Amino acid sequence: MSPNVLVTNAKYSGKHVAMRSFTDKTVVASGNDAGKVYASAQKKGVQNPVMVFVPKKDTTYIF
C-alpha cells in the first residue's frame, strides 16, 4: 500500500473523515457533513483533526 493513502476502509466511502494527524491515521469521526465531523472530532479531544473526503469507488471528483 502506498504511504500516501490516508483511509483504506470502504465503510468511509463517500464520507468526510476526521483523523488525529497525518502520522496517526486513526479515524475519530466520519459523516456526510464536514462541519459536524470536525466538531465531533474536537469534542473527542482532537484540537486540529486532519479532514479528508473519501470518494466512492470508481467515481471521479473535481474540486
GROMACS elastic network, one bead per residue, 0.5 to 0.9 nm:
[ bonds ]
;  ai    aj funct       b0    kb
    1     4     6  0.84766   500
    1     5     6  0.73715   500
    2     5     6  0.56918   500
    3     6     6  0.78931   500
    5     8     6  0.69907   500
    6    19     6  0.88506   500
    6    22     6  0.75925   500
    6    25     6  0.64429   500
    6    52     6  0.84108   500
    7    10     6  0.84229   500
    7    12     6  0.78538   500
    7    17     6  0.84291   500
    7    25     6  0.75650   500
    7    27     6  0.82828   500
    7    52     6  0.86702   500
    7    54     6  0.73574   500
    8    11     6  0.88483   500
    8    12     6  0.82539   500
    9    12     6  0.61129   500
    9    13     6  0.77766   500
   10    13     6  0.53151   500
   10    54     6  0.89344   500
   10    56     6  0.85057   500
   10    57     6  0.84944   500
   11    14     6  0.86349   500
   11    15     6  0.85802   500
   12    15     6  0.53162   500
   12    16     6  0.75988   500
   12    17     6  0.72734   500
   12    30     6  0.72525   500
   12    31     6  0.81335   500
   12    53     6  0.87296   500
   12    54     6  0.63745   500
   12    55     6  0.85082   500
   12    56     6  0.85507   500
   13    16     6  0.86273   500
   13    53     6  0.84290   500
   13    54     6  0.53374   500
   13    55     6  0.56620   500
   13    57     6  0.71178   500
   14    31     6  0.87077   500
   14    32     6  0.77195   500
   14    53     6  0.70686   500
   14    54     6  0.54281   500
   14    57     6  0.85066   500
   15    30     6  0.64181   500
   15    31     6  0.52949   500
   15    32     6  0.52733   500
   15    33     6  0.81293   500
   15    34     6  0.85121   500
   15    52     6  0.85141   500
   15    53     6  0.58477   500
   15    54     6  0.56205   500
   15    55     6  0.72627   500
   15    56     6  0.83934   500
   16    29     6  0.84002   500
   16    30     6  0.54955   500
   16    31     6  0.54315   500
   16    32     6  0.58749   500
   16    33     6  0.68539   500
   16    34     6  0.56297   500
   16    37     6  0.69906   500
   16    51     6  0.69925   500
   16    52     6  0.57809   500
   16    54     6  0.63436   500
   16    55     6  0.89662   500
   17    27     6  0.67467   500
   17    28     6  0.78082   500
   17    29     6  0.59511   500
   17    31     6  0.67719   500
   17    32     6  0.88524   500
   17    34     6  0.77896   500
   17    37     6  0.68960   500
   17    38     6  0.83658   500
   17    50     6  0.80652   500
   17    51     6  0.56934   500
   17    52     6  0.53669   500
   17    53     6  0.61213   500
   17    54     6  0.72566   500
   18    21     6  0.87014   500
   18    25     6  0.89332   500
   18    26     6  0.84369   500
   18    27     6  0.57893   500
   18    28     6  0.57686   500
   18    29     6  0.51866   500
   18    30     6  0.61581   500
   18    34     6  0.86617   500
   18    37     6  0.65066   500
   18    38     6  0.64210   500
   18    40     6  0.87410   500
   18    41     6  0.64399   500
   18    49     6  0.56409   500
   18    50     6  0.54816   500
   18    52     6  0.66535   500
   18    53     6  0.89590   500
   19    22     6  0.76001   500
   19    24     6  0.73298   500
   19    25     6  0.54704   500
   19    26     6  0.53421   500
   19    28     6  0.55037   500
   19    29     6  0.72267   500
   19    30     6  0.89903   500
   19    41     6  0.79175   500
   19    46     6  0.84034   500
   19    49     6  0.54625   500
   19    50     6  0.50842   500
   19    51     6  0.65563   500
   19    52     6  0.83000   500
   20    23     6  0.80887   500
   20    24     6  0.57038   500
   20    25     6  0.61085   500
   20    26     6  0.58506   500
   20    27     6  0.68148   500
   20    28     6  0.67783   500
   20    41     6  0.83151   500
   20    46     6  0.62184   500
   20    47     6  0.86820   500
   20    48     6  0.76276   500
   20    49     6  0.51910   500
   20    50     6  0.62798   500
   21    25     6  0.59582   500
   21    26     6  0.78296   500
   21    46     6  0.89565   500
   21    48     6  0.79542   500
   21    49     6  0.61802   500
   21    50     6  0.54685   500
   22    25     6  0.59288   500
   22    50     6  0.68062   500
   23    26     6  0.89267   500
   24    27     6  0.87776   500
   25    50     6  0.86895   500
   27    30     6  0.74964   500
   28    37     6  0.88155   500
   28    40     6  0.81588   500
   28    41     6  0.58131   500
   28    44     6  0.75372   500
   28    46     6  0.82263   500
   28    49     6  0.85126   500
   29    37     6  0.56374   500
   29    38     6  0.75849   500
   29    40     6  0.63203   500
   29    41     6  0.55982   500
   29    44     6  0.87447   500
   30    33     6  0.84338   500
   30    34     6  0.82062   500
   30    36     6  0.87102   500
   30    37     6  0.55342   500
   30    38     6  0.85778   500
   30    40     6  0.85719   500
   30    41     6  0.87050   500
   31    34     6  0.71032   500
   31    36     6  0.77054   500
   31    37     6  0.60016   500
   32    36     6  0.83121   500
   32    37     6  0.78622   500
   33    36     6  0.54378   500
   33    37     6  0.62435   500
   33    38     6  0.87140   500
   34    37     6  0.50638   500
   34    38     6  0.61096   500
   34    39     6  0.86071   500
   34    51     6  0.79586   500
   34    52     6  0.88423   500
   34    53     6  0.84911   500
   35    38     6  0.51412   500
   35    39     6  0.61811   500
   35    40     6  0.85469   500
   36    39     6  0.50447   500
   36    40     6  0.59870   500
   36    41     6  0.85642   500
   37    40     6  0.50712   500
   37    41     6  0.62293   500
   37    42     6  0.87048   500
   37    51     6  0.85338   500
   38    41     6  0.52022   500
   38    42     6  0.63443   500
   38    43     6  0.87546   500
   38    48     6  0.86297   500
   38    49     6  0.69901   500
   38    50     6  0.87521   500
   38    51     6  0.73637   500
   39    42     6  0.50931   500
   39    43     6  0.62131   500
   39    44     6  0.87057   500
   40    43     6  0.50735   500
   40    44     6  0.63995   500
   40    45     6  0.89695   500
   40    46     6  0.89786   500
   41    44     6  0.50758   500
   41    45     6  0.66887   500
   41    46     6  0.55909   500
   41    47     6  0.76981   500
   41    48     6  0.84932   500
   41    49     6  0.66323   500
   42    45     6  0.51014   500
   42    47     6  0.52625   500
   42    48     6  0.73482   500
   42    49     6  0.73606   500
   43    46     6  0.72447   500
   43    47     6  0.84409   500
   44    47     6  0.86483   500
   46    49     6  0.57260   500
   54    57     6  0.89262   500
   55    58     6  0.83619   500
   55    59     6  0.66625   500
   55    60     6  0.77830   500
   55    61     6  0.73015   500
   56    59     6  0.55947   500
   56    60     6  0.84083   500
   57    60     6  0.86610   500
